[in-house]
Amino acid sequence: MESGKMNLKYYLVTPHFMQLYDLGLEGCIEHVWRDTIVYLDDDKPIMIGRAYGRVSRHLLHEELLRRCVESGVMYLSSKVEEVSEATDGHSLVACEHDRVVPCRLVTVASGAASGKLLQYEVGGPRVSVQTAYGVEVEVENNPYDPSLMVFMDYRDFAKQNVPCSEAQYPTFLYAMPVSSTKVFFEETCLASKDAMPFDLLKKKLMSRLETMGIRILKVYEEEWSYIPVGGSLPNTEQKNLAFGAAASMVHPATGYSVVRSLSEAPNYASVIANILKKDRYKGVLTSGRNNWNISMQAWNSLWPQERKRQRSFFLFGLALILQLDIEGIRTFFHTFFRLPSWMWQGFLGSTLSSADLVVFAFYMFVIAPNDMRMSLVRHLLSDPTGAIMIRTYLTI
């Protein structure tokens, strides 16, 4: 879409449109809560101090399609099988049913499972998974204020030991009360080394609602969410470009990606357009080596060293979360929300610089309880993400 605005001839090849999650896009917001709240235990809840909007997937889908049409994007309903290089330096996109689309540059935006079309750095951290099961329902005895969006509810309503299979996956409740009786509830495992089974997520959600005294009268919609987080960056020396989850743009610590993708799309498309136009004027497009140089320039605009430093910090935090049990996670977030608001809000919004993140880590260490301090030190010294973070920060 953004590339189409740059007067580039642009093909969108996809068999469908991916699922979209909550983000701030004016005109597509179907419900707004005046504030956002977090429950960690039975103590006083934490107010985030920011409104929260729920985006209509249908409206967003229609809006993005409208912008694509206005920008002259051509749509091909097909599935890409492979991408190869022609002798003149162009790329050949081979689709199903023997359809081949020649182009100057390929941008892969097919989500996290793009290994067939892209190369990723070797030796990076293992991919972890954020999973969730949700239902939008009509209920009796909804305990949540309809004016507040429940970002995380880590309270243990059962007050009893849970089976081992459940204890290894700490989860929280995410809730959007549309009214006093209509609510979207979602049981979420923030991150795990292996995907938490959806039937177990559903079981935990239903058990939680039953214990809270919430009776479901009608189910409007079910949702299953599977979001790979972490993992390696794409190899930025390859010719094919990428964007979104395929370019590892998912926030490793939160699972969010759409807001960043939408905000970075105009600049990324502008960089690609300027490079292509400049080389067209020079008459050097037919050089295969030159096309690789073009790709490297585009990759560097998407993943400059500053971004790589930030991501290495987030990966370090993700690896720490993976080691914590439910009590450890509650302690972590109690400490997190005691930080100055600009720090934790900036962390959640991905607005902190790599230098800001160092200050963030220092504050966390100072105010954390002793057992968490020891965990942080052990994690830094023993986990591979600690060494990767230090090495990335020292790279100029």
URGI-V474535 format. One record per residue. RES is the residue in one small letter. PHI is phi in whole degrees, 0 to 359 (none if undefined). OMEGA is omega in degrees with one decimal (none if undefined). Layout:
RES;PHI;OMEGA
RES;PHI;OMEGA
This chain:
m;none;179.7
e;293;177.3
s;294;177.4
g;298;178.5
k;295;-177.1
m;272;-179.8
n;64;173.5
l;263;174.6
k;283;-167.6
y;230;176.5
y;255;171.9
l;254;-178.3
v;251;-179.4
t;197;175.9
p;279;-177.9
h;194;174.6
f;258;-176.2
m;288;176.4
q;292;-178.7
l;242;-175.7
y;244;-174.1
d;298;177.2
l;202;180.0
g;269;176.5
l;222;-175.3
e;301;-179.7
g;94;-179.9
c;248;-178.2
i;278;-177.1
e;259;177.8
h;203;179.5
v;230;173.3
w;258;-173.3
r;291;179.2
d;205;-178.4
t;236;-172.6
i;231;178.4
v;232;173.9
y;246;177.7
l;255;176.4
d;204;-176.4
d;279;176.4
d;287;-178.1
k;301;179.5
p;292;-178.2
i;255;176.8
m;268;-178.6
i;287;179.0
g;83;178.2
r;219;176.3
a;291;-178.3
y;226;-178.9
g;246;175.7
r;256;-177.4
v;270;174.3
s;283;179.0
r;300;-179.7
h;296;-179.3
l;295;179.4
l;294;176.9
h;303;-179.1
e;296;-179.2
e;294;179.3
l;294;176.0
l;297;-179.6
r;298;179.8
r;293;177.1
c;298;179.7
v;297;-179.7
e;298;-176.7
s;271;176.9
g;80;178.0
v;288;177.3
m;267;-174.7
y;247;176.9
l;241;-179.9
s;279;-177.3
s;199;179.0
k;234;-178.7
v;282;179.0
e;266;178.8
e;197;175.7
v;234;179.2
s;233;-177.8
e;245;176.9
a;277;-177.6
t;294;-179.1
d;272;178.5
g;95;177.2
h;288;174.5
s;261;177.9
l;244;-179.4
v;266;-178.6
a;272;-179.2
c;252;177.9
e;296;-178.3
h;63;174.3
d;62;176.8
r;270;179.7
v;238;179.9
v;246;176.0
p;280;179.2
c;203;-179.3
r;277;178.2
l;217;177.1
v;252;172.4
t;242;-178.6
v;273;178.5
a;225;-174.1
s;258;176.6
g;88;-173.6
a;291;-177.4
a;271;-175.6
s;245;-176.0
g;298;179.5
k;289;-174.9
l;251;-176.1
l;227;173.2
q;253;179.7
y;242;-179.8
e;301;-179.2
v;273;175.7
g;86;178.7
g;282;-179.9
p;293;179.2
r;291;176.6
v;288;173.9
s;255;-173.6
v;224;168.1
q;256;-178.5
t;235;-180.0
a;204;171.9
y;234;-177.9
g;226;176.4
v;220;170.1
e;259;-167.2
v;221;168.1
e;263;-172.2
v;225;165.6
e;251;174.7
n;66;175.4
n;288;-176.0
p;275;-173.4
y;265;177.1
d;291;-178.1
p;297;-179.9
s;270;-176.8
l;240;174.0
m;270;-178.2
v;269;-176.4
f;287;176.9
m;210;171.7
d;233;-177.3
y;265;-178.0
r;293;178.1
d;259;-177.1
f;282;-177.3
a;287;-178.8
k;55;179.7
q;210;178.1
n;292;179.5
v;252;178.4
p;304;-176.5
c;304;-178.1
s;299;178.8
e;275;-176.9
a;296;-178.0
q;285;178.2
y;239;176.0
p;296;-178.6
t;228;175.4
f;223;177.8
l;262;176.2
y;245;-173.0
a;223;175.8
m;238;178.3
p;283;179.8
v;289;175.6
s;209;179.5
s;290;-177.4
t;237;-179.5
k;252;-173.5
v;220;168.3
f;259;177.4
f;251;177.5
e;218;174.7
e;271;-171.0
t;234;169.2
c;260;-172.5
l;304;177.5
a;194;176.0
s;209;-179.9
k;293;175.6
d;241;-175.9
a;300;174.7
m;289;-178.0
p;301;-177.9
f;295;179.1
d;294;177.1
l;288;175.5
l;299;179.3
k;297;179.1
k;299;-179.6
k;294;179.2
l;295;-178.5
m;295;177.2
s;295;179.1
r;296;-178.3
l;296;179.2
e;297;179.9
t;296;178.9
m;282;180.0
g;81;179.8
i;269;-179.5
r;254;-179.7
i;278;179.0
l;261;-176.8
k;205;176.7
v;255;178.9
y;270;-174.4
e;201;173.0
e;247;179.3
e;222;174.0
w;242;-175.9
s;240;179.5
y;226;-175.2
i;236;173.3
p;294;178.8
v;230;-178.7
g;80;-178.6
g;83;-175.4
s;275;171.0
l;282;172.5
p;296;173.6
n;291;-173.8
t;279;174.9
e;256;179.8
q;276;-177.3
k;285;-179.4
n;294;176.6
l;265;178.5
a;211;178.1
f;205;180.0
g;72;-177.8
a;298;178.3
a;296;178.6
a;263;178.8
s;60;-178.7
m;271;175.8
v;290;179.2
h;296;-175.0
p;299;-174.7
a;266;-176.5
t;238;-176.2
g;86;179.8
y;279;178.1
s;208;-170.3
v;295;-179.4
v;299;179.0
r;297;-179.3
s;299;-179.6
l;295;-177.3
s;285;-177.9
e;267;-176.1
a;302;-178.2
p;300;-178.9
n;292;-179.8
y;297;178.7
a;296;179.4
s;295;178.4
v;298;180.0
i;299;-178.5
a;298;-178.8
n;296;179.0
i;295;-178.7
l;295;-179.6
k;294;-180.0
k;298;-177.7
d;286;176.2
r;294;179.1
y;297;179.4
k;283;179.3
g;70;-176.8
v;242;-176.8
l;297;-174.1
t;287;178.7
s;280;179.7
g;298;-179.9
r;299;-179.8
n;297;178.0
n;297;177.0
w;294;177.3
n;297;176.7
i;302;-178.9
s;298;-179.5
m;297;177.3
q;297;179.5
a;293;178.5
w;301;-178.0
n;294;176.1
s;286;179.8
l;276;-178.7
w;234;172.9
p;291;-176.8
q;301;178.9
e;299;178.0
r;295;179.9
k;294;176.6
r;297;179.8
q;301;-177.3
r;294;178.7
s;297;176.7
f;293;179.6
f;296;178.7
l;295;175.9
f;299;178.0
g;294;178.0
l;299;179.7
a;297;176.8
l;292;179.3
i;302;-178.3
l;298;-177.2
q;269;-173.3
l;270;170.4
d;274;-174.2
i;297;178.7
e;292;177.3
g;296;178.7
i;293;178.0
r;298;178.4
t;298;179.7
f;301;-176.6
f;286;172.8
h;301;178.3
t;292;-178.9
f;305;-175.7
f;278;171.6
r;272;177.0
l;294;171.6
p;307;-172.3
s;303;-178.7
w;294;-179.9
m;285;-176.0
w;288;175.0
q;292;177.9
g;293;177.4
f;296;-179.6
l;295;-178.6
g;267;179.2
s;58;-179.7
t;251;180.0
l;278;175.0
s;286;178.3
s;297;176.3
a;292;176.8
d;301;-178.5
l;293;174.9
v;295;176.8
v;297;176.5
f;305;-178.7
a;296;179.4
f;297;178.9
y;298;179.3
m;303;-178.0
f;296;-176.7
v;293;-173.4
i;266;-178.1
a;288;173.1
p;294;-173.3
n;301;-178.5
d;295;177.3
m;287;176.0
r;301;179.4
m;297;178.4
s;297;179.6
l;296;180.0
v;295;178.9
r;300;-178.3
h;296;-179.8
l;297;-174.8
l;277;-172.1
s;251;-175.5
d;277;-179.5
p;302;-179.5
t;294;176.7
g;293;178.7
a;295;178.8
i;297;179.7
m;297;-179.5
i;298;180.0
r;296;-180.0
t;293;178.9
y;296;-177.2
l;275;178.8
t;281;-179.5
i;268;none
